[in-house]
Amino acid sequence: MTTDLTTEIKQRIESTIPDAQVEVIQGGNGHFALKIIAEVFEGLSPVKQHQLVYSAFADLMSGANAPVHAIDKMDLRAR
């Protein structure tokens, strides 16, 4: 299930940010780390960058039984 979820997160980010280079690293118990390089981050504040990324999979983080519990680290860089 976690591998499928890792793939799902990656695909959703790539759909939201088409030029992105995305790496999703599985932690444990619904925890993940993200490394994303994308041109769209250029000129955006860190908060706006994070909001853009979270918008791709926010539904996976909502609710009592959400499959994604936390993003422990988000390394975002402009291309």
C-alpha positions in Angstrom: 0.0 0.0 0.0 2.8 2.5 0.9 4.5 2.0 -2.5 1.2 2.7 -4.2 0.7 5.7 -2.1 4.2 6.9 -2.8 3.4 6.6 -6.6 0.1 8.3 -6.1 1.7 11.3 -4.3 4.4 11.6 -7.1 1.8 11.4 -9.9 -0.4 14.0 -8.3 2.5 16.4 -7.8 3.6 15.9 -11.4 0.0 16.5 -12.6 -0.2 19.8 -10.6 3.3 20.9 -11.5 3.9 19.4 -15.0 7.6 20.3 -15.3 8.6 19.1 -11.8 11.3 16.5 -11.0 9.7 14.7 -8.0 11.1 12.3 -5.5 8.9 10.9 -2.8 10.6 9.1 0.0 8.6 6.8 2.3 9.1 7.1 6.0 6.9 5.0 8.2 3.3 5.1 9.4 2.1 7.6 6.8 5.2 9.9 6.9 6.9 11.0 3.7 9.7 13.4 2.6 9.6 15.2 -0.8 12.3 16.5 -3.1 10.9 18.7 -5.9 12.7 20.8 -8.5 10.4 22.9 -10.7 10.6 26.2 -12.6 7.3 27.3 -11.1 9.0 27.8 -7.7 11.1 30.7 -9.1 9.9 33.9 -7.4 7.4 32.2 -5.1 7.8 32.5 -1.3 8.4 29.3 0.6 4.9 29.4 1.9 3.4 29.6 -1.6 5.7 26.8 -2.8 4.4 24.6 0.0 0.8 25.5 -0.6 1.2 24.6 -4.3 2.7 21.2 -3.4 0.1 20.4 -0.7 -2.8 21.3 -3.0 -1.8 18.3 -5.1 -2.7 15.7 -2.4 -4.5 17.6 0.4 -7.4 15.1 0.3 -4.9 12.3 1.2 -4.1 14.2 4.5 -7.7 14.9 5.6 -9.9 12.9 7.8 -9.4 10.6 10.8 -8.1 7.7 8.6 -6.0 9.8 6.2 -3.3 7.7 4.5 -0.8 10.6 4.6 -0.1 11.6 8.2 2.8 14.0 7.7 5.4 15.4 5.3 8.4 15.4 7.5 10.7 17.2 5.0 10.0 19.1 1.9 13.1 20.1 -0.2 11.8 22.5 -2.9 14.1 24.2 -5.4 13.6 26.3 -8.5 15.0 25.0 -11.7 
